[in-house]
């Protein structure tokens, strides 16, 4: 005989489901409002994020100088100037060899187009010169008919470049102030917050800072691996501009997916116009192999260890971030996921019962997570 369904239990379950659904809708509504506010303030938030990333990259040198007796302002100024010099040197390392071999590259491009035309004219395509000329004329007509769109695109591109320059300048100024005044932030924050927040928020901020530094260091290491392996392959094939291409590969590694595609396209193009189709295909195979190793082995392993995230979470975060916000989403997906994991782990620690296991209620930060605000090593900046 089957059991009779209890109307009281069913009604209680329904009421509980309705309450949980209402609470979930409120949480989603607050998340939507937060994302809307983030979008409205993005021109300010984006330079702040870039400044934080640059600070994590340059803070070890500033900390070294401060521990050797330097005052905060001179140490921050020296590190900022050194960063500008290094950045300018990297750009010169790319631009000067390219400019010196621009004539050779231009001749190679013309020769490459001629070879491609000869290959298209043969089997199996058998495209005649008349068809190529007709396609070229059609492309020219289309460009002339869409002159307004081209102008709009050019104006948009100029606006994007100008906005990027403003973001870079603001980020550099913010990096200087973070390096100079960052160690004062946690004690100041603890004094401004009431009650329990005076302890919880600074601890979470310190752990988030450590996690962000791990992300930047791991990304730099992954980019270095890509630059070394691809540079060795280009050097073996005697492709010109090996050093600029290796530097470009390292720099583009900080922009996941799109950066690797751009650097690989440039390397294959230079190999095609200088060494021919065979070497270009070999370079393409090398880049694909290195990128597969980097995307599926090196990056998930290194970032999962440094950020406390599983390798699958890293891959899914990059995919989701790229689908939601493009290049910026791919760049910020992994650190955002790591910061959310830090906040979630701290909430679990505080919400767990003291006798349930090793994650007991502890108001003081663990030693491996970094010093407490105002402690003996309170010179680690955690800018807001």
Secondary structure, DSSP 8 states (H G I E B T S, - for coil): ------HHHHHHHHHHHHHHHHHHHHHHHHHHHHHHHHHHTHHHHHHHHHHHHHHHHHHHHHHHHHHTT--HHHHHHHHHHHHHHHHHHHHHHHHHHHHHTHHHHHHHHHHHHHHHHHHHHSTTT---HHHHHHHHHHHHHHHHHTHHHHHHHHHHHHHHHHHHHHHHHHHHHHHHHHHHHGGGHHHHHHHHS-TTHHHHHHHHHHHHHHHHHHHHHHHHHHHHHHHHHHHHHHHHTT-S-HHHHHHHHHHHTTSTTHHHHHHHHHHHHHHHHHH-HHHHHHHHHHHHHHHHHIIIIIHHHHHHHHHS--HHHHHHHHHHHHHHHHHHHHHHHHHHHHHHHHHHHHHHHHHS-TTSSS----SS--GGG---TTSTTTTS----
